[in-house]
Amino acid sequence: MGKCRNRKKMKILALDFGTKTGWAINSDAFGAISDTENFRCRASDSRGMIFVRFDKWINEMLSAHKPAMVVHERPHLRGRAASEVLNGMLAFMVKACRVHGVQYTDCPSTTLKKFATGKGTASKEKMMEAYREKWKENPVDDNSCDARWLWEWAQQEFG
């Protein structure tokens, strides 16, 4: 049985975690839209405010867009502070997905890089080059670039 060419795409929210989190989601006009949300701490904030802001934002995104799935780039060990942020965001995302009844999965960075560029060790610049080549526009930044590629990968894998 062949695939239907006009099949509607699964509604997917793709996330590239970080203090500047890249995200992409379905858009009727463009296939997907991508952008970046900034969760950086302000001078007077405690370190936990990143999670307070992210928790509010992820719940708003899930309520507003009602995706069937959230896909994120799998966090891997970096430095202590970065690992704390990535794993904290992952925990809040999992909680929000369960509350909203949304499936979630991850994608290893090497898989994503190979999908986008053909090479699992591609640099950020190569990822952005591939983005510009495919969509004929500049990404907001490397975070939104990765999120858009995650969205594309997830549509191929699950959509």
Secondary structure, DSSP 8 states (H G I E B T S, - for coil): ----TT-----EEEEE-SSEEEEEEEETTTEEEEEEEE----TT--TTHHHHHHHHHHHHHHHHH--SEEEEE------HHHHHHHHHHHHHHHHHHHHHT-EEEEE-HHHHHHHHHS-TT--HHHHHHHHHHHHSS--SSHHHHHHHHHHHHHHHHH-
